[in-house]
Amino acid sequence: MKRTIKIAGIIAAMMMTLSLSTTAFAAEGDAADDQHRVVRVDIPNSDGTFTTLEGDEAQQWYDRVMEQSKQIAAEEQALNKQNIVERDFRGPFHYKYRYIESKHTRDIERGDLEKIVSNKLRNNSSVEQEYKLDLSVSQSWSISPSLSAEFKNAVKAGVSGSWGNSYSKKESFTTKIAPGKTLWISFIPIMDKSEGTAEKYYIPRGGINKNPIVVEKHKVVSYNPQYTTCKMGPFTFKSVYGTYVWNEK
């Protein structure tokens, strides 16, 4: 089943705090549990709403994203292993750094970065119960391969002023859990992707040739998290951009 709801609706739908029968908190950054079933996904829209999929549609969406993310992970591994570096050190020059972007892609679903962002809640009773759910999400930028601070700063400056940031949010909700079931939420960030070349260079002194001389360069792939402005009642707040996956086992 597919439906579109306001982000405020996701929060308002879970507002009562009740005692827990069993609670286990999974630290953020833990890998998602393989032995589970996806029962719902909340996919963000650009207008501050979420598109919610439930049941088989949610599981199918999740399976598709995870399959696509295998290619992303493979590309990053290959880049780290086979990155081409050209070095031509010519003396004690004043070196500078720059980033030349060749391709920019928005809204990449990073299923390979999925992580558990809530406590795990278990309903040991024989009836459906409501429980408090604590949500803590953060996401940082990434760059492949790993480079020195000078190259990283060049990438940040070469893309935009917001590139290289980290974002976080915390929320508390209540939700219903079926008898004998465990429920938790994982997060799949939606990030922007930049591809290009980071270079170390110098400008020759004297003479008529003032063209930059590149002494070192790296093929780079970088991902940057996004922040979404949301409105709930009279309040406007920022939320980490990504899909929230409701898991059950």
Secondary structure, DSSP 4 states (H G I P E B T S, - for coil): -EEEEEHHHHHHTS------SEEEEPPTTPPPPSS-EEEEEEEE-TTSEEEEEETHHHHHHHHHHHHHHHHHHHHHHHHHHH--EEE---SS---EEEEEEEEEEEEEE-GGG-EE-BEEEE--SSS-EEEEEEEEEEE--EEES---HHHHHHHHHHH-TTTT--EEEEEEEEEEE-TT-EEEEEEEEEEEEEEEEEEEEEPPPSSS--S-EEEEEEEEEEEE--EEEEEETTEEEEEE-EEEEEEE-
